[in-house]
Amino acid sequence: MPTFVIDPALCPLCKTSNACAVEAGKSQCWCMAEDLSVPRALIDLLPDELQGKACICETCVRQFLAVNQSE
């Protein structure tokens, strides 16, 4: 079984900064905007061990939405 290193400041998909404002101690984050939410289908692409451990970044969310909304 693979070992996963979990850094809550990094996107579990692309490994760049997820810019999570909540992780940084703020009360609001980009992912709380009304016009953007992280799709469950994108979260489901992560291994179970990574789900709910670190935020997916806005870039990955927008790329996923662009690909899946155009189908």
PQR file of N, CA, C, O and H, with PARSE charges and radii, in Angstrom:
ATOM      1  N   MET A   1       0.848  -1.175   0.000 -0.4000 1.5000
ATOM      2  CA  MET A   1       0.000   0.000   0.000 -0.0000 2.0000
ATOM      3  C   MET A   1       0.896   1.242   0.000  0.5500 1.7000
ATOM      4  O   MET A   1       1.832   1.319   0.795 -0.5500 1.4000
ATOM      5  N   PRO A   2       0.618   2.244  -0.904 -0.5600 1.5000
ATOM      6  CA  PRO A   2       1.466   3.433  -0.961  0.2800 2.0000
ATOM      7  C   PRO A   2       1.330   4.293   0.287  0.5500 1.7000
ATOM      8  O   PRO A   2       0.285   4.321   0.938 -0.5500 1.4000
ATOM      9  N   THR A   3       2.404   4.988   0.600 -0.4000 1.5000
ATOM     10  CA  THR A   3       2.394   5.916   1.719 -0.0000 2.0000
ATOM     11  C   THR A   3       2.124   7.304   1.171  0.5500 1.7000
ATOM     12  O   THR A   3       2.775   7.735   0.219 -0.5500 1.4000
ATOM     13  H   THR A   3       3.253   4.966   0.071  0.4000 1.0000
ATOM     14  N   PHE A   4       1.173   8.006   1.761 -0.4000 1.5000
ATOM     15  CA  PHE A   4       0.813   9.335   1.315 -0.0000 2.0000
ATOM     16  C   PHE A   4       1.323  10.357   2.318  0.5500 1.7000
ATOM     17  O   PHE A   4       1.076  10.238   3.518 -0.5500 1.4000
ATOM     18  H   PHE A   4       0.644   7.656   2.535  0.4000 1.0000
ATOM     19  N   VAL A   5       2.037  11.361   1.820 -0.4000 1.5000
ATOM     20  CA  VAL A   5       2.454  12.477   2.651 -0.0000 2.0000
ATOM     21  C   VAL A   5       1.395  13.554   2.476  0.5500 1.7000
ATOM     22  O   VAL A   5       1.128  13.999   1.360 -0.5500 1.4000
ATOM     23  H   VAL A   5       2.238  11.457   0.845  0.4000 1.0000
ATOM     24  N   ILE A   6       0.803  13.963   3.569 -0.4000 1.5000
ATOM     25  CA  ILE A   6      -0.296  14.919   3.511 -0.0000 2.0000
ATOM     26  C   ILE A   6       0.167  16.255   4.057  0.5500 1.7000
ATOM     27  O   ILE A   6       0.541  16.366   5.224 -0.5500 1.4000
ATOM     28  H   ILE A   6       1.021  13.602   4.476  0.4000 1.0000
ATOM     29  N   ASP A   7       0.139  17.259   3.213 -0.4000 1.5000
ATOM     30  CA  ASP A   7       0.444  18.629   3.615 -0.0000 2.0000
ATOM     31  C   ASP A   7      -0.836  19.431   3.390  0.5500 1.7000
ATOM     32  O   ASP A   7      -1.241  19.616   2.243 -0.5500 1.4000
ATOM     33  H   ASP A   7      -0.165  17.169   2.264  0.4000 1.0000
ATOM     34  N   PRO A   8      -1.479  19.907   4.443 -0.5600 1.5000
ATOM     35  CA  PRO A   8      -2.759  20.603   4.284  0.2800 2.0000
ATOM     36  C   PRO A   8      -2.672  21.895   3.478  0.5500 1.7000
ATOM     37  O   PRO A   8      -3.702  22.441   3.083 -0.5500 1.4000
ATOM     38  N   ALA A   9      -1.461  22.395   3.225 -0.4000 1.5000
ATOM     39  CA  ALA A   9      -1.297  23.618   2.447 -0.0000 2.0000
ATOM     40  C   ALA A   9      -1.136  23.339   0.954  0.5500 1.7000
ATOM     41  O   ALA A   9      -1.113  24.268   0.147 -0.5500 1.4000
ATOM     42  H   ALA A   9      -0.624  21.951   3.545  0.4000 1.0000
ATOM     43  N   LEU A  10      -1.024  22.052   0.581 -0.4000 1.5000
ATOM     44  CA  LEU A  10      -0.827  21.692  -0.819 -0.0000 2.0000
ATOM     45  C   LEU A  10      -2.021  20.938  -1.380  0.5500 1.7000
ATOM     46  O   LEU A  10      -2.639  20.120  -0.699 -0.5500 1.4000
ATOM     47  H   LEU A  10      -1.043  21.297   1.237  0.4000 1.0000
ATOM     48  N   CYS A  11      -2.329  21.230  -2.628 -0.4000 1.5000
ATOM     49  CA  CYS A  11      -3.393  20.518  -3.333 -0.0000 2.0000
ATOM     50  C   CYS A  11      -2.979  19.051  -3.475  0.5500 1.7000
ATOM     51  O   CYS A  11      -1.861  18.776  -3.911 -0.5500 1.4000
ATOM     52  H   CYS A  11      -1.827  21.895  -3.181  0.4000 1.0000
ATOM     53  N   PRO A  12      -3.845  18.114  -3.120 -0.5600 1.5000
ATOM     54  CA  PRO A  12      -3.486  16.695  -3.230  0.2800 2.0000
ATOM     55  C   PRO A  12      -3.405  16.208  -4.676  0.5500 1.7000
ATOM     56  O   PRO A  12      -2.915  15.106  -4.924 -0.5500 1.4000
ATOM     57  N   LEU A  13      -3.873  17.005  -5.629 -0.4000 1.5000
ATOM     58  CA  LEU A  13      -3.811  16.615  -7.040 -0.0000 2.0000
ATOM     59  C   LEU A  13      -2.544  17.124  -7.721  0.5500 1.7000
ATOM     60  O   LEU A  13      -1.795  16.342  -8.307 -0.5500 1.4000
ATOM     61  H   LEU A  13      -4.270  17.900  -5.428  0.4000 1.0000
ATOM     62  N   CYS A  14      -2.302  18.439  -7.645 -0.4000 1.5000
ATOM     63  CA  CYS A  14      -1.162  19.013  -8.376 -0.0000 2.0000
ATOM     64  C   CYS A  14       0.035  19.331  -7.486  0.5500 1.7000
ATOM     65  O   CYS A  14       1.104  19.676  -7.990 -0.5500 1.4000
ATOM     66  H   CYS A  14      -2.910  19.074  -7.169  0.4000 1.0000
ATOM     67  N   LYS A  15      -0.127  19.221  -6.182 -0.4000 1.5000
ATOM     68  CA  LYS A  15       0.941  19.431  -5.199 -0.0000 2.0000
ATOM     69  C   LYS A  15       1.450  20.866  -5.128  0.5500 1.7000
ATOM     70  O   LYS A  15       2.545  21.102  -4.618 -0.5500 1.4000
ATOM     71  H   LYS A  15      -0.995  18.941  -5.772  0.4000 1.0000
ATOM     72  N   THR A  16       0.672  21.834  -5.633 -0.4000 1.5000
ATOM     73  CA  THR A  16       1.023  23.243  -5.471 -0.0000 2.0000
ATOM     74  C   THR A  16       0.167  23.814  -4.338  0.5500 1.7000
ATOM     75  O   THR A  16      -0.717  23.137  -3.812 -0.5500 1.4000
ATOM     76  H   THR A  16      -0.218  21.641  -6.048  0.4000 1.0000
ATOM     77  N   SER A  17       0.439  25.054  -3.974 -0.4000 1.5000
ATOM     78  CA  SER A  17      -0.320  25.689  -2.899 -0.0000 2.0000
ATOM     79  C   SER A  17      -1.806  25.682  -3.229  0.5500 1.7000
ATOM     80  O   SER A  17      -2.206  26.020  -4.343 -0.5500 1.4000
ATOM     81  H   SER A  17       1.158  25.604  -4.401  0.4000 1.0000
ATOM     82  N   ASN A  18      -2.619  25.294  -2.251 -0.4000 1.5000
ATOM     83  CA  ASN A  18      -4.069  25.299  -2.474 -0.0000 2.0000
ATOM     84  C   ASN A  18      -4.696  26.629  -2.057  0.5500 1.7000
ATOM     85  O   ASN A  18      -5.902  26.821  -2.213 -0.5500 1.4000
ATOM     86  H   ASN A  18      -2.294  25.019  -1.346  0.4000 1.0000
ATOM     87  N   ALA A  19      -3.893  27.537  -1.533 -0.4000 1.5000
ATOM     88  CA  ALA A  19      -4.360  28.867  -1.116 -0.0000 2.0000
ATOM     89  C   ALA A  19      -5.555  28.775  -0.181  0.5500 1.7000
ATOM     90  O   ALA A  19      -6.478  29.586  -0.265 -0.5500 1.4000
ATOM     91  H   ALA A  19      -2.913  27.381  -1.406  0.4000 1.0000
ATOM     92  N   CYS A  20      -5.541  27.798   0.703 -0.4000 1.5000
ATOM     93  CA  CYS A  20      -6.644  27.616   1.645 -0.0000 2.0000
ATOM     94  C   CYS A  20      -6.571  28.680   2.735  0.5500 1.7000
ATOM     95  O   CYS A  20      -5.688  28.650   3.592 -0.5500 1.4000
ATOM     96  H   CYS A  20      -4.792  27.139   0.772  0.4000 1.0000
ATOM     97  N   ALA A  21      -7.502  29.611   2.690 -0.4000 1.5000
ATOM     98  CA  ALA A  21      -7.529  30.676   3.681 -0.0000 2.0000
ATOM     99  C   ALA A  21      -7.925  30.153   5.059  0.5500 1.7000
ATOM    100  O   ALA A  21      -7.472  30.682   6.074 -0.5500 1.4000
ATOM    101  H   ALA A  21      -8.219  29.636   1.994  0.4000 1.0000
ATOM    102  N   VAL A  22      -8.757  29.131   5.104 -0.4000 1.5000
ATOM    103  CA  VAL A  22      -9.167  28.552   6.385 -0.0000 2.0000
ATOM    104  C   VAL A  22      -7.954  27.919   7.069  0.5500 1.7000
ATOM    105  O   VAL A  22      -7.763  28.081   8.275 -0.5500 1.4000
ATOM    106  H   VAL A  22      -9.125  28.701   4.280  0.4000 1.0000
ATOM    107  N   GLU A  23      -7.143  27.204   6.306 -0.4000 1.5000
ATOM    108  CA  GLU A  23      -5.914  26.611   6.849 -0.0000 2.0000
ATOM    109  C   GLU A  23      -4.977  27.695   7.386  0.5500 1.7000
ATOM    110  O   GLU A  23      -4.226  27.468   8.335 -0.5500 1.4000
ATOM    111  H   GLU A  23      -7.298  27.073   5.326  0.4000 1.0000
ATOM    112  N   ALA A  24      -5.035  28.878   6.762 -0.4000 1.5000
ATOM    113  CA  ALA A  24      -4.200  30.006   7.179 -0.0000 2.0000
ATOM    114  C   ALA A  24      -4.818  30.784   8.350  0.5500 1.7000
ATOM    115  O   ALA A  24      -4.256  31.785   8.794 -0.5500 1.4000
ATOM    116  H   ALA A  24      -5.644  29.062   5.991  0.4000 1.0000
ATOM    117  N   GLY A  25      -5.973  30.325   8.848 -0.4000 1.5000
ATOM    118  CA  GLY A  25      -6.584  30.949  10.012 -0.0000 2.0000
ATOM    119  C   GLY A  25      -7.676  31.957   9.723  0.5500 1.7000
ATOM    120  O   GLY A  25      -8.178  32.599  10.646 -0.5500 1.4000
ATOM    121  H   GLY A  25      -6.430  29.512   8.488  0.4000 1.0000
ATOM    122  N   LYS A  26      -8.055  32.111   8.472 -0.4000 1.5000
ATOM    123  CA  LYS A  26      -9.117  33.047   8.115 -0.0000 2.0000
ATOM    124  C   LYS A  26     -10.479  32.335   8.190  0.5500 1.7000
ATOM    125  O   LYS A  26     -10.538  31.106   8.238 -0.5500 1.4000
ATOM    126  H   LYS A  26      -7.647  31.589   7.722  0.4000 1.0000
ATOM    127  N   SER A  27     -11.551  33.104   8.198 -0.4000 1.5000
ATOM    128  CA  SER A  27     -12.878  32.497   8.298 -0.0000 2.0000
ATOM    129  C   SER A  27     -13.504  32.222   6.934  0.5500 1.7000
ATOM    130  O   SER A  27     -14.451  31.442   6.843 -0.5500 1.4000
ATOM    131  H   SER A  27     -11.503  34.102   8.158  0.4000 1.0000
ATOM    132  N   GLN A  28     -12.997  32.844   5.875 -0.4000 1.5000
ATOM    133  CA  GLN A  28     -13.536  32.660   4.528 -0.0000 2.0000
ATOM    134  C   GLN A  28     -12.432  32.211   3.580  0.5500 1.7000
ATOM    135  O   GLN A  28     -11.260  32.527   3.784 -0.5500 1.4000
ATOM    136  H   GLN A  28     -12.227  33.478   5.948  0.4000 1.0000
ATOM    137  N   CYS A  29     -12.815  31.471   2.543 -0.4000 1.5000
ATOM    138  CA  CYS A  29     -11.859  30.976   1.558 -0.0000 2.0000
ATOM    139  C   CYS A  29     -12.482  31.058   0.169  0.5500 1.7000
ATOM    140  O   CYS A  29     -13.701  31.171   0.043 -0.5500 1.4000
ATOM    141  H   CYS A  29     -13.767  31.214   2.377  0.4000 1.0000
ATOM    142  N   TRP A  30     -11.655  31.002  -0.874 -0.4000 1.5000
ATOM    143  CA  TRP A  30     -12.154  31.041  -2.254 -0.0000 2.0000
ATOM    144  C   TRP A  30     -13.180  29.940  -2.498  0.5500 1.7000
ATOM    145  O   TRP A  30     -14.107  30.124  -3.287 -0.5500 1.4000
ATOM    146  H   TRP A  30     -10.665  30.910  -0.772  0.4000 1.0000
ATOM    147  N   CYS A  31     -13.027  28.802  -1.833 -0.4000 1.5000
ATOM    148  CA  CYS A  31     -13.928  27.675  -2.087 -0.0000 2.0000
ATOM    149  C   CYS A  31     -15.320  27.877  -1.489  0.5500 1.7000
ATOM    150  O   CYS A  31     -16.226  27.080  -1.729 -0.5500 1.4000
ATOM    151  H   CYS A  31     -12.274  28.653  -1.192  0.4000 1.0000
ATOM    152  N   MET A  32     -15.481  28.937  -0.718 -0.4000 1.5000
ATOM    153  CA  MET A  32     -16.783  29.220  -0.121 -0.0000 2.0000
ATOM    154  C   MET A  32     -17.614  30.182  -0.982  0.5500 1.7000
ATOM    155  O   MET A  32     -18.739  30.526  -0.620 -0.5500 1.4000
ATOM    156  H   MET A  32     -14.745  29.585  -0.524  0.4000 1.0000
ATOM    157  N   ALA A  33     -17.062  30.612  -2.111 -0.4000 1.5000
ATOM    158  CA  ALA A  33     -17.776  31.519  -3.005 -0.0000 2.0000
ATOM    159  C   ALA A  33     -19.011  30.825  -3.559  0.5500 1.7000
ATOM    160  O   ALA A  33     -18.994  29.619  -3.806 -0.5500 1.4000
ATOM    161  H   ALA A  33     -16.147  30.333  -2.405  0.4000 1.0000
ATOM    162  N   GLU A  34     -20.081  31.584  -3.753 -0.4000 1.5000
ATOM    163  CA  GLU A  34     -21.330  31.008  -4.237 -0.0000 2.0000
ATOM    164  C   GLU A  34     -21.214  30.439  -5.642  0.5500 1.7000
ATOM    165  O   GLU A  34     -21.917  29.489  -5.988 -0.5500 1.4000
ATOM    166  H   GLU A  34     -20.095  32.564  -3.552  0.4000 1.0000
ATOM    167  N   ASP A  35     -20.326  31.017  -6.461 -0.4000 1.5000
ATOM    168  CA  ASP A  35     -20.218  30.597  -7.857 -0.0000 2.0000
ATOM    169  C   ASP A  35     -19.229  29.453  -8.083  0.5500 1.7000
ATOM    170  O   ASP A  35     -19.031  29.027  -9.220 -0.5500 1.4000
ATOM    171  H   ASP A  35     -19.755  31.788  -6.180  0.4000 1.0000
ATOM    172  N   LEU A  36     -18.607  28.953  -7.014 -0.4000 1.5000
ATOM    173  CA  LEU A  36     -17.619  27.890  -7.175 -0.0000 2.0000
ATOM    174  C   LEU A  36     -17.646  26.956  -5.972  0.5500 1.7000
ATOM    175  O   LEU A  36     -17.553  27.395  -4.826 -0.5500 1.4000
ATOM    176  H   LEU A  36     -18.768  29.300  -6.090  0.4000 1.0000
ATOM    177  N   SER A  37     -17.772  25.677  -6.247 -0.4000 1.5000
ATOM    178  CA  SER A  37     -17.665  24.693  -5.178 -0.0000 2.0000
ATOM    179  C   SER A  37     -16.900  23.496  -5.721  0.5500 1.7000
ATOM    180  O   SER A  37     -16.866  23.265  -6.929 -0.5500 1.4000
ATOM    181  H   SER A  37     -17.847  25.321  -7.178  0.4000 1.0000
ATOM    182  N   VAL A  38     -16.297  22.749  -4.833 -0.4000 1.5000
ATOM    183  CA  VAL A  38     -15.513  21.586  -5.229 -0.0000 2.0000
ATOM    184  C   VAL A  38     -16.477  20.435  -5.501  0.5500 1.7000
ATOM    185  O   VAL A  38     -17.174  19.985  -4.591 -0.5500 1.4000
ATOM    186  H   VAL A  38     -16.325  22.936  -3.851  0.4000 1.0000
ATOM    187  N   PRO A  39     -16.523  19.954  -6.742 -0.5600 1.5000
ATOM    188  CA  PRO A  39     -17.458  18.877  -7.074  0.2800 2.0000
ATOM    189  C   PRO A  39     -17.101  17.568  -6.362  0.5500 1.7000
ATOM    190  O   PRO A  39     -15.926  17.221  -6.236 -0.5500 1.4000
ATOM    191  N   ARG A  40     -18.105  16.863  -5.908 -0.4000 1.5000
ATOM    192  CA  ARG A  40     -17.909  15.573  -5.250 -0.0000 2.0000
ATOM    193  C   ARG A  40     -17.166  14.605  -6.181  0.5500 1.7000
ATOM    194  O   ARG A  40     -16.344  13.813  -5.721 -0.5500 1.4000
ATOM    195  H   ARG A  40     -19.059  17.145  -6.010  0.4000 1.0000
ATOM    196  N   ALA A  41     -17.450  14.667  -7.465 -0.4000 1.5000
ATOM    197  CA  ALA A  41     -16.794  13.776  -8.428 -0.0000 2.0000
ATOM    198  C   ALA A  41     -15.288  14.008  -8.461  0.5500 1.7000
ATOM    199  O   ALA A  41     -14.525  13.067  -8.678 -0.5500 1.4000
ATOM    200  H   ALA A  41     -18.119  15.310  -7.839  0.4000 1.0000
ATOM    201  N   LEU A  42     -14.852  15.242  -8.248 -0.4000 1.5000
ATOM    202  CA  LEU A  42     -13.415  15.542  -8.205 -0.0000 2.0000
ATOM    203  C   LEU A  42     -12.805  14.995  -6.922  0.5500 1.7000
ATOM    204  O   LEU A  42     -11.725  14.405  -6.951 -0.5500 1.4000
ATOM    205  H   LEU A  42     -15.472  16.007  -8.071  0.4000 1.0000
ATOM    206  N   ILE A  43     -13.472  15.180  -5.822 -0.4000 1.5000
ATOM    207  CA  ILE A  43     -12.996  14.638  -4.537 -0.0000 2.0000
ATOM    208  C   ILE A  43     -12.886  13.119  -4.621  0.5500 1.7000
ATOM    209  O   ILE A  43     -11.945  12.526  -4.093 -0.5500 1.4000
ATOM    210  H   ILE A  43     -14.350  15.659  -5.798  0.4000 1.0000
ATOM    211  N   ASP A  44     -13.853  12.497  -5.286 -0.4000 1.5000
ATOM    212  CA  ASP A  44     -13.863  11.035  -5.408 -0.0000 2.0000
ATOM    213  C   ASP A  44     -12.689  10.494  -6.219  0.5500 1.7000
ATOM    214  O   ASP A  44     -12.394   9.301  -6.151 -0.5500 1.4000
ATOM    215  H   ASP A  44     -14.618  12.978  -5.714  0.4000 1.0000
ATOM    216  N   LEU A  45     -12.013  11.355  -6.986 -0.4000 1.5000
ATOM    217  CA  LEU A  45     -10.834  10.923  -7.737 -0.0000 2.0000
ATOM    218  C   LEU A  45      -9.622  10.695  -6.833  0.5500 1.7000
ATOM    219  O   LEU A  45      -8.670  10.014  -7.215 -0.5500 1.4000
ATOM    220  H   LEU A  45     -12.253  12.324  -7.041  0.4000 1.0000
ATOM    221  N   LEU A  46      -9.670  11.271  -5.638 -0.4000 1.5000
ATOM    222  CA  LEU A  46      -8.569  11.108  -4.682 -0.0000 2.0000
ATOM    223  C   LEU A  46      -8.655   9.755  -3.992  0.5500 1.7000
ATOM    224  O   LEU A  46      -9.751   9.237  -3.779 -0.5500 1.4000
ATOM    225  H   LEU A  46     -10.443  11.824  -5.328  0.4000 1.0000
ATOM    226  N   PRO A  47      -7.510   9.179  -3.640 -0.5600 1.5000
ATOM    227  CA  PRO A  47      -7.541   7.968  -2.819  0.2800 2.0000
ATOM    228  C   PRO A  47      -8.232   8.284  -1.483  0.5500 1.7000
ATOM    229  O   PRO A  47      -8.164   9.413  -0.997 -0.5500 1.4000
ATOM    230  N   ASP A  48      -8.882   7.301  -0.910 -0.4000 1.5000
ATOM    231  CA  ASP A  48      -9.596   7.496   0.360 -0.0000 2.0000
ATOM    232  C   ASP A  48      -8.712   8.135   1.421  0.5500 1.7000
ATOM    233  O   ASP A  48      -9.187   8.937   2.225 -0.5500 1.4000
ATOM    234  H   ASP A  48      -8.937   6.384  -1.305  0.4000 1.0000
ATOM    235  N   GLU A  49      -7.422   7.782   1.429 -0.4000 1.5000
ATOM    236  CA  GLU A  49      -6.489   8.277   2.445 -0.0000 2.0000
ATOM    237  C   GLU A  49      -6.258   9.784   2.350  0.5500 1.7000
ATOM    238  O   GLU A  49      -5.833  10.407   3.323 -0.5500 1.4000
ATOM    239  H   GLU A  49      -7.036   7.130   0.776  0.4000 1.0000
ATOM    240  N   LEU A  50      -6.534  10.374   1.187 -0.4000 1.5000
ATOM    241  CA  LEU A  50      -6.305  11.810   0.988 -0.0000 2.0000
ATOM    242  C   LEU A  50      -7.576  12.642   1.080  0.5500 1.7000
ATOM    243  O   LEU A  50      -7.503  13.861   1.231 -0.5500 1.4000
ATOM    244  H   LEU A  50      -6.879   9.868   0.396  0.4000 1.0000
ATOM    245  N   GLN A  51      -8.717  12.017   0.994 -0.4000 1.5000
ATOM    246  CA  GLN A  51      -9.972  12.768   1.029 -0.0000 2.0000
ATOM    247  C   GLN A  51     -10.178  13.412   2.389  0.5500 1.7000
ATOM    248  O   GLN A  51     -10.059  12.767   3.431 -0.5500 1.4000
ATOM    249  H   GLN A  51      -8.776  11.026   0.872  0.4000 1.0000
ATOM    250  N   GLY A  52     -10.489  14.703   2.351 -0.4000 1.5000
ATOM    251  CA  GLY A  52     -10.758  15.437   3.591 -0.0000 2.0000
ATOM    252  C   GLY A  52      -9.525  15.821   4.377  0.5500 1.7000
ATOM    253  O   GLY A  52      -9.642  16.281   5.513 -0.5500 1.4000
ATOM    254  H   GLY A  52     -10.586  15.227   1.505  0.4000 1.0000
ATOM    255  N   LYS A  53      -8.342  15.644   3.805 -0.4000 1.5000
ATOM    256  CA  LYS A  53      -7.100  15.949   4.521 -0.0000 2.0000
ATOM    257  C   LYS A  53      -6.464  17.254   4.067  0.5500 1.7000
ATOM    258  O   LYS A  53      -5.805  17.929   4.857 -0.5500 1.4000
ATOM    259  H   LYS A  53      -8.247  15.270   2.883  0.4000 1.0000
ATOM    260  N   ALA A  54      -6.656  17.622   2.782 -0.4000 1.5000
ATOM    261  CA  ALA A  54      -6.111  18.860   2.231 -0.0000 2.0000
ATOM    262  C   ALA A  54      -7.039  19.334   1.122  0.5500 1.7000
ATOM    263  O   ALA A  54      -7.626  18.526   0.401 -0.5500 1.4000
ATOM    264  H   ALA A  54      -7.192  17.074   2.140  0.4000 1.0000
ATOM    265  N   CYS A  55      -7.166  20.643   0.994 -0.4000 1.5000
ATOM    266  CA  CYS A  55      -8.055  21.217  -0.020 -0.0000 2.0000
ATOM    267  C   CYS A  55      -7.479  21.061  -1.418  0.5500 1.7000
ATOM    268  O   CYS A  55      -6.269  21.167  -1.622 -0.5500 1.4000
ATOM    269  H   CYS A  55      -6.690  21.299   1.580  0.4000 1.0000
ATOM    270  N   ILE A  56      -8.354  20.811  -2.370 -0.4000 1.5000
ATOM    271  CA  ILE A  56      -7.996  20.841  -3.781 -0.0000 2.0000
ATOM    272  C   ILE A  56      -7.929  22.322  -4.181  0.5500 1.7000
ATOM    273  O   ILE A  56      -8.772  23.113  -3.759 -0.5500 1.4000
ATOM    274  H   ILE A  56      -9.336  20.726  -2.204  0.4000 1.0000
ATOM    275  N   CYS A  57      -6.939  22.696  -4.985 -0.4000 1.5000
ATOM    276  CA  CYS A  57      -6.755  24.108  -5.344 -0.0000 2.0000
ATOM    277  C   CYS A  57      -7.796  24.588  -6.354  0.5500 1.7000
ATOM    278  O   CYS A  57      -8.452  23.794  -7.029 -0.5500 1.4000
ATOM    279  H   CYS A  57      -6.254  22.054  -5.328  0.4000 1.0000
ATOM    280  N   GLU A  58      -7.924  25.899  -6.434 -0.4000 1.5000
ATOM    281  CA  GLU A  58      -8.897  26.506  -7.341 -0.0000 2.0000
ATOM    282  C   GLU A  58      -8.595  26.160  -8.798  0.5500 1.7000
ATOM    283  O   GLU A  58      -9.516  25.938  -9.583 -0.5500 1.4000
ATOM    284  H   GLU A  58      -7.391  26.544  -5.886  0.4000 1.0000
ATOM    285  N   THR A  59      -7.323  26.113  -9.163 -0.4000 1.5000
ATOM    286  CA  THR A  59      -6.954  25.784 -10.540 -0.0000 2.0000
ATOM    287  C   THR A  59      -7.435  24.392 -10.916  0.5500 1.7000
ATOM    288  O   THR A  59      -8.007  24.208 -11.990 -0.5500 1.4000
ATOM    289  H   THR A  59      -6.574  26.294  -8.525  0.4000 1.0000
ATOM    290  N   CYS A  60      -7.213  23.415 -10.056 -0.4000 1.5000
ATOM    291  CA  CYS A  60      -7.663  22.047 -10.337 -0.0000 2.0000
ATOM    292  C   CYS A  60      -9.188  21.970 -10.405  0.5500 1.7000
ATOM    293  O   CYS A  60      -9.736  21.259 -11.248 -0.5500 1.4000
ATOM    294  H   CYS A  60      -6.748  23.565  -9.183  0.4000 1.0000
ATOM    295  N   VAL A  61      -9.870  22.692  -9.527 -0.4000 1.5000
ATOM    296  CA  VAL A  61     -11.338  22.705  -9.546 -0.0000 2.0000
ATOM    297  C   VAL A  61     -11.836  23.296 -10.856  0.5500 1.7000
ATOM    298  O   VAL A  61     -12.717  22.725 -11.500 -0.5500 1.4000
ATOM    299  H   VAL A  61      -9.425  23.269  -8.843  0.4000 1.0000
ATOM    300  N   ARG A  62     -11.283  24.430 -11.255 -0.4000 1.5000
ATOM    301  CA  ARG A  62     -11.732  25.080 -12.494 -0.0000 2.0000
ATOM    302  C   ARG A  62     -11.408  24.235 -13.728  0.5500 1.7000
ATOM    303  O   ARG A  62     -12.206  24.186 -14.664 -0.5500 1.4000
ATOM    304  H   ARG A  62     -10.568  24.894 -10.732  0.4000 1.0000
ATOM    305  N   GLN A  63     -10.250  23.573 -13.742 -0.4000 1.5000
ATOM    306  CA  GLN A  63      -9.912  22.700 -14.868 -0.0000 2.0000
ATOM    307  C   GLN A  63     -10.873  21.524 -14.941  0.5500 1.7000
ATOM    308  O   GLN A  63     -11.322  21.157 -16.026 -0.5500 1.4000
ATOM    309  H   GLN A  63      -9.602  23.613 -12.981  0.4000 1.0000
ATOM    310  N   PHE A  64     -11.191  20.930 -13.797 -0.4000 1.5000
ATOM    311  CA  PHE A  64     -12.132  19.819 -13.754 -0.0000 2.0000
ATOM    312  C   PHE A  64     -13.500  20.263 -14.265  0.5500 1.7000
ATOM    313  O   PHE A  64     -14.120  19.570 -15.073 -0.5500 1.4000
ATOM    314  H   PHE A  64     -10.826  21.228 -12.915  0.4000 1.0000
ATOM    315  N   LEU A  65     -13.967  21.413 -13.796 -0.4000 1.5000
ATOM    316  CA  LEU A  65     -15.267  21.924 -14.221 -0.0000 2.0000
ATOM    317  C   LEU A  65     -15.286  22.220 -15.716  0.5500 1.7000
ATOM    318  O   LEU A  65     -16.266  21.914 -16.394 -0.5500 1.4000
ATOM    319  H   LEU A  65     -13.463  21.975 -13.141  0.4000 1.0000
ATOM    320  N   ALA A  66     -14.219  22.809 -16.232 -0.4000 1.5000
ATOM    321  CA  ALA A  66     -14.153  23.128 -17.663 -0.0000 2.0000
ATOM    322  C   ALA A  66     -14.234  21.874 -18.516  0.5500 1.7000
ATOM    323  O   ALA A  66     -14.937  21.860 -19.527 -0.5500 1.4000
ATOM    324  H   ALA A  66     -13.422  23.058 -15.681  0.4000 1.0000
ATOM    325  N   VAL A  67     -13.534  20.832 -18.130 -0.4000 1.5000
ATOM    326  CA  VAL A  67     -13.540  19.586 -18.897 -0.0000 2.0000
ATOM    327  C   VAL A  67     -14.884  18.900 -18.782  0.5500 1.7000
ATOM    328  O   VAL A  67     -15.414  18.405 -19.777 -0.5500 1.4000
ATOM    329  H   VAL A  67     -12.963  20.843 -17.309  0.4000 1.0000
ATOM    330  N   ASN A  68     -15.437  18.861 -17.602 -0.4000 1.5000
ATOM    331  CA  ASN A  68     -16.672  18.107 -17.380 -0.0000 2.0000
ATOM    332  C   ASN A  68     -17.939  18.859 -17.764  0.5500 1.7000
ATOM    333  O   ASN A  68     -18.977  18.233 -17.977 -0.5500 1.4000
ATOM    334  H   ASN A  68     -15.007  19.262 -16.793  0.4000 1.0000
ATOM    335  N   GLN A  69     -17.884  20.171 -17.856 -0.4000 1.5000
ATOM    336  CA  GLN A  69     -19.048  20.940 -18.293 -0.0000 2.0000
ATOM    337  C   GLN A  69     -19.125  20.990 -19.809  0.5500 1.7000
ATOM    338  O   GLN A  69     -20.188  21.262 -20.367 -0.5500 1.4000
ATOM    339  H   GLN A  69     -17.040  20.680 -17.683  0.4000 1.0000
ATOM    340  N   SER A  70     -18.006  20.731 -20.482 -0.4000 1.5000
ATOM    341  CA  SER A  70     -18.002  20.797 -21.938 -0.0000 2.0000
ATOM    342  C   SER A  70     -18.415  19.477 -22.586  0.5500 1.7000
ATOM    343  O   SER A  70     -18.574  19.405 -23.804 -0.5500 1.4000
ATOM    344  H   SER A  70     -17.143  20.510 -20.028  0.4000 1.0000
ATOM    345  N   GLU A  71     -18.585  18.450 -21.786 -0.4000 1.5000
ATOM    346  CA  GLU A  71     -18.967  17.131 -22.321 -0.0000 2.0000
ATOM    347  C   GLU A  71     -20.448  17.064 -22.604  0.5500 1.7000
ATOM    348  O   GLU A  71     -20.944  16.032 -23.056 -0.5500 1.4000
ATOM    349  H   GLU A  71     -18.455  18.509 -20.797  0.4000 1.0000
TER
END
